[in-house]
């Protein structure tokens, strides 16, 4: 199943074609204490583009705006060949109650800021970044549709939102003739598979492409953590801010390390790295459009791009699926169990057993 960055995939039911791995630009700039300086970020961009990549992900506030500004500079001479995705809705500033959230005012202000920072006159794909329960969905959808009609954004998308709200929004957009949601961005990886309960099936049913953030579970699937990290004193935990962040969130657990053990076994069998196997597992999922890779160095990016060449066998996929399996919960588990059976007896009777 060898892929290349120019093995483009359609994004949902749209006609937009994107690379099977998106380049995450949250690492462009070190304003948050762990990103890439300008020269290194430029290397990341150039490597990705030279390999045929066209799909780059950022947000209006990533690294305090540095991410978009760098990306705008790097993309200056090849803008029309790229698919630039950015996001709006963030936490509000204390001095401005309308500086965040999903309101029309926040939306239009964020888009104008992104256009300036990206040094472009249009955004290919705009996500509502984080669900805002205080803003009516009609206000969100009409605002997004207005921006599409103005030519400032081409496609609209959503992330970090409950499946039932997304379903509701897509239905309203269809009924009103407004721009439909084209893509869903969600966290999905071998450690975090709860998207299989509702988000991924919903996306397939409603025609949304799926873009994955944190496909390596914040670095857990790279194998850089060990069981010593479960009990190590806080002062000894990790050599970086990102590693300490993972530990603080509780992402390093016995379950997750057991998953990593199998990832390492498969990687050894293939002569690959754990990171490549973790990414390849997502690429083998037919319901996934593009994971986002967030490298900080050229070496990390080259390693991650190596996942395109990893061909997992059915046996290896089964082992990875088994060790990382989740309980789908109600009603999915019930519907898949013997509590409901379809029995064929001549006239095709459906019998429910309780």
N, C-alpha and C positions, 0 to 999 in steps of 0.2 A: 504493500500500500504506500509506496514511496510517493511523497508529495513534494511540491516546490512552492515557493511563495507566489509564483504566478500561476498556480493551479487554482484559479479564482472560483469562488463560490457565490451563488446568489444569496443576497441577504433577505431572508424570508420570502415573501411573495412579491417583493419589489424587483425591479430590473437592475438594481445596483449590484456590482460584482466586487468582492473583497477577497483579500488574501486569507488563507486558512489559519494564519497566525497574525494577530494584530500587534503592533508595536506600542507598548504603553509608555507614554511620555511623562508620567508622574515622577520619573527619575530625572527629568531634565531640570537641573538646578539643585543646589544644595541648601536652599532656604529652610528646609525641614530637618537638616542635619545629616542626611544620608544619601543625597543624590549625586548626579554627575555634573562636573563643571562644564563650561561651554564647549571646550575642545573635545572632551570625552563624549558629551551628548551629541556633538556633530558626527563623531565616529559611529555612534550607534545608529543615527539616522542614515548615514551614507551606506553602512553595511546592509541595513534592511532594504533600502531602495535598490542598491546594486544587485541584490538577490531576487529582485522582482516584487518586493512588498509594496502595497499601496494603501494599507489600512492603519491609521495612527490614531490613538485614543488619548485624550487629555480632558481637562475640565477648567472652567474659568478661574478656579482658585488653586489649582495644583501649584505647589511651590510658590504660593502667593502671587501667581500670575507669570512667574518666570517660565514655566513650562510652555504656555501658549506663546509668549514672546520669542523664545528660542525656536519653537516649531515654526512660527511665522517667518522667521529669518531663514531657517534651513529650507523651507518649502518655496521660497520666493520664485525660483526659476522653473519650478515644475508643479505649480499649484494645481493645474487642471487635471493632472494624471493621478492625483492623490485623493483618497477619501479621508477627510479630516472629521473626526468625531469629537465633540466636546459636550459639556454638561452644565446645567444650571440647577439652582436650589442648593443652598448651603445654610449653615447656621447664621443667624442674624447677628449683626454687630450691635453692641449694647446701645450705641447712640442713634441707631436707625432701625426702627421696627419693620421697615419694608425692604431691608437690604438682603433678605433671604426668603426662603419659602418658595412656593410655586405660583404665587399670584401673578397677574398680568404685568404689574409694575416691576416685580422682581425679574420676570422673564424677559421683558423688553430691555431692561437695564443690563442684565447679564449678557444678552446677545450682542448689544452694542459694545460692551466691554470686550467680549471675545473677538468680535470683528476687528477691533482696534489692535488687540494684542496679537492676533494671528495675522494681521496685515493682509486681510482678504475682504472681499465684498460678499462672500457667502460661506455658509457652513454646510458641509455635506450631510451630517447626521447630528442632531441635537437630542440629547437625553434629558428627561427629567431625572435628576440625580438621586434624590431621596424623597420618598413619599411624604407629602404634606397633607395631613387630614383636615386642616383648617381651610383649605381652598377648594371650592366646588369644582368637580371634574369638568363641568361645562366651561368654566372660566379658563382652565388649563388648556383644554382641547381647542377652544375657539382662538385663544392667543397663539397657540402653535400653528393653527391653520392660517391665521392672518399673516404670520411670518413666512410661511410657505408661499402664500399668494404674493407677498412682497418680494420674493426671491432671495430673502436673507438666509433661509434654511431650505434644504431640499427634501430631507426626510426627518421624521420625528420618531423618537424612541423613548424607552423608559427603563429604569433600573431600581432595584431595592424597594420593591412595591409588592404588596400581597396579590396573589393570583386573582382573587375575586374582584379587586379593584381594576386590575388590568383588563379582565374580561368585560367588566362593565364599561370601561372607557372605550374599548374597541367596538363594542356594540353601539354605543352612543355616536361615535365617529362615523360608523357605517350608516346609521339611520339619518344623521344630519348631513351627510355628504362632506364631512370634514376630512382632513388628511389622516389616514389611518396610522396606527403605530406600526413601525417597520421592524423594530428590533427590541429585544429584551436583554439587558445586561444583569447577570447574577453571579454570585459566588458558587462555583461548582468545581469539585476536584475529588480525588479519592478519599479525602478526609471529610469533606462536606458534600454529602449527596442528597440532602433533604429536598433539593430542587426537583428530584424525581417524583415527589408526591403530587405536586400540582403545577409548579411553574413550567417545567420542561414539557409535559404533555399539553398544557394550555398553549404554550408557544407554538407547538406543532399544529395544534387544531386551529389556531387563529392566524397562522401565517406569519409569525414573528421569527426573525433570525435570532439566534442565541449567541451572545458574546460573553465570554467568561472572564471575570476578574478573579485574581488569586488562584490560578489553576495549579499552583504548587503549594497552596495552603500557607502562604506567607513564608515559604522557605522550608517548611517542615518536611516536604517530600524530596528535598535535595539531600536529606540524610545528615544534615549538619547537627542535629540534636541526638542525644543519647539518653539512656535511662539515668545517667548521673545528673542530668538536668532536672529530673523529677524531684531530687532531694538537695541539690546544691544550694548553698546560701545565696541570697539575692546578690551580694557583692561579687560572687564568682560566676554568675550566670551571664554568659555571652560576652562577645567582644564588640558588639555594635548595638546601636539604639534599636534597630529593627529586631534583633534577636531578643533583646530584653523585653520588647513590646509583645512578642509572641508568648514569651514565658509568663508575662503579667496577665495576658488574656486567658491563660490556661489551655492554649492550643497543644502544648506538649503533654500528652496523656499516655497511659499504657496502651489504650486502644490505638491511638494514632501511631505510636512507635511500632506496634505490631503490624500495622499497615506498611510502614516504612521498611520493616524487615523483609516483607514479600517483594516490595518494590526493588530493594537492593538485590534480592535473589534473582529476580527477572533481569535486572540490569547486568548482573554478572554473567548470566547465561548468554546475553546478547552482545556482551562487550560494550555496553553503553553506560551512561551515568544514570543515577536515580532520577535526576531532574528530567532527562530525556524520556524515561519510561513514564513518569508521571504526566508529562505533557502528551505523550503518544496515546495514553489511555483516553484522554479527552478527545483527541483527534479521531480515534476509532469509533466514537459515539455518533451515529447518524443524525442525532438530534442536536448536535453542536455545530455552529457555524465557524466560530473563531475564538480560541482562547487568546487572552492578552498576555504578552510576555513583558515583564518589567525589569529589564537588566540595568545594572549600573555601570558595567564595564563591557568593553568589546569582547573580552573572553567569555563573559557570562552570556552575552547575546549569541555568539557563535555556538556555544554549547546548547542553548535553548533551541536554536534553529536546527540543530542536529536531530531534534525530535521528528522532523518531517521525514527522515529516512528510516525511522524505527518501525518495523513490521512485527507486531505482537501476534503470536500464534493463538488459536482459539483456546488452547490449554492455559497459556499465560494470562489471557484475558479473564478466563474463568477463575483463576487463582486470585487475581486482583479484585475481581467483582466479589468473590466470596469473603475475603478478609475485610473488605470495606463495606459490606452490605448493611443496610439500615432497615428498620421496621417501618414499612410504609404507613402503618397506622390505619385508623378507620376513615373511610369505608374501604380503602384499597385492599387491606389485608383480608377483610371479609369477602370481598368480591372475588378474590383470587383463591379462596379456600373452598372446602367441600360444603360449606353452608349453603352455597348456591350451585346447583348442578343443572346442566342441560342434558336431558336424556332423550335419545331418539328411539321411539317405539312406533314405527310405522307412520303415525300421523304427526310426529315431531311434537312431543309434549314437553313442556318446561315445568320442572318440579323444584320447588323450594324446600329445603330441609332446614329446620330451625332447632 
